Amino acid sequence: MLRTLRRALHQIPEVSGKEEKTSRLLAEFLSQCDHHGMVTDLGGHGIAVIFEGAASGETLLFRAELDAVPLQENSGKPWASRHDGVSHACGHDGHMAILCGVAAWLSETPLSRGRVVILFQPAEESGEGARKVLEDSRFEGLLPDYVFSLHNIPEEKMGRFRVPESLFACASLGLDIRLAGRPSHAARPQEGISPAPVLLSTLHETGLLHSDREDPYFMGTLTHMQLGEAGFGVAPGEGRMQFTLRAHGENYLDYRVEEVKSFVSEAACRQGISCDFQMVDVFPATRVDSTVSRLAFSALEQAGFEVALMKEPMAWSEDFGLFTGRFPGLMVGLGGGLCCGLHTCNYDFPDELIEYGVSFFQTMVRCFL
């Protein structure tokens, strides 16, 4: 049942903020569960399903993501994406199926105490979804005592849980830099002001975008660069660079962002070029509660699962950090075996992981309730 659902979700991937079909399919499945309330259109197309225990107790929130990525799928699977240019290349279809399995289990095995809120969150990939859910006034009625989530990790041993001690994923942001000089005829470039020297000096500046000094972890990745428009008759006067910048913490990330902005501003000023900076897709670091982490690690071990401590955080980012920044909680990695990497055109969530994922959340219920 859950594999069939996962594959149905895989066929209808939708980008951040556009998860209408996905939300409807989930609502149809969840309507068959014996729950105690459902909130729809939460923070966009989000859904929260509530399961109440017989006695009062803490509230646990379990989160999965609704959205997909703007990437053409090339897996060749019978259940491959039917939406051109969009695919579940991050495995969110599998995460949703896992929480649907948890919902089905809670329907059949009522809680003795406490409350579980299962959240299907929109717009994780853009970094907007968690914030919008937290800002939705209806979330006030769902406030948790603890929050939990997981993410599949390709190339990690199948079914192995990676539990972080303090940090699951890095802080990151997208830095969009626009440069404006003056175009000219290609035969008389001296009459214009080209942004090319600024673009090149930024890319070649040693240490500006990499951690080659004795500093905390930092990485900058060039994701887009443009100089004018394609053609041969005009020496361009406009340029653009986009970088994804990452660090273990927001403060150090902000410090390095200011370094990049200062370098570009000074280089642009020397050339007589104006520059504009915009920060997008801002993700906090996904910190975890150390006490919750230790309890979860022990509970998973006692339940017979293979568990390993995550010594270094994932380089990619997660907006679940907005939840763990507000509530005690934990995000773990779940090994997916030797499969394609995340955000690649051939990625398909391993169905074998669904059972492991359901077991993780069941273990958290037994441990914390």
JORAGI-V354048 format. One record per backbone hydrogen bond with DSSP energy under -1.0 kcal/mol. CO is the residue of the C=O (numbers start at 1). NH is the residue of the N-H. If there is no record, write none. Layout:
co: [CO CO]
nh: [NH NH]
//
This chain:
co: [1 2 3 4 5 6 7 9 11 14 15 18 19 20 21 22 23 24 25 26 27 29 30 33 37 39 42 46 47 48 49 50 51 55 58 59 59 60 61 62 64 69 69 77 83 87 87 89 91 92 93 94 95 96 97 98 99 100 101 102 103 104 105 111 112 114 115 116 117 118 119 120 121 123 124 128 129 130 131 136 137 138 139 146 147 148 149 151 153 153 156 157 160 161 162 163 166 168 169 171 172 173 174 175 176 177 178 179 180 182 184 185 188 189 193 195 196 197 198 199 200 201 205 209 210 213 219 221 224 226 233 235 237 238 239 240 241 242 242 243 244 245 246 247 249 250 251 252 253 254 255 256 257 258 259 260 261 262 263 264 265 266 267 268 274 276 278 280 283 285 286 289 290 291 292 293 294 295 296 297 298 299 300 301 306 308 314 316 318 319 320 320 321 323 323 328 329 330 332 333 334 335 337 337 344 345 350 351 353 354 355 356 357 358 359 360 361 362 363 364 365]
nh: [5 6 7 8 9 10 11 12 82 68 18 20 23 24 25 26 27 28 29 30 31 32 33 35 50 48 46 42 120 39 118 36 116 114 115 145 146 117 148 119 121 71 87 80 86 69 89 343 95 96 97 98 99 100 101 102 103 104 105 106 107 108 109 54 55 53 60 51 62 49 64 47 66 129 127 132 133 134 135 139 140 141 142 61 330 63 332 334 156 336 337 160 335 308 333 310 288 314 286 247 283 245 280 243 278 241 276 239 274 193 235 188 191 192 182 199 200 201 202 203 204 205 208 220 212 215 246 244 242 240 186 184 181 228 179 226 177 223 224 175 221 173 219 171 253 254 255 256 257 258 259 260 261 262 263 264 265 266 267 268 269 270 271 273 180 178 176 174 172 287 168 293 294 295 296 297 298 299 300 301 302 303 305 304 161 163 170 170 321 322 323 324 325 326 327 147 289 149 151 162 153 159 155 339 347 74 353 354 357 358 359 360 361 362 363 364 365 366 367 368 369]
//
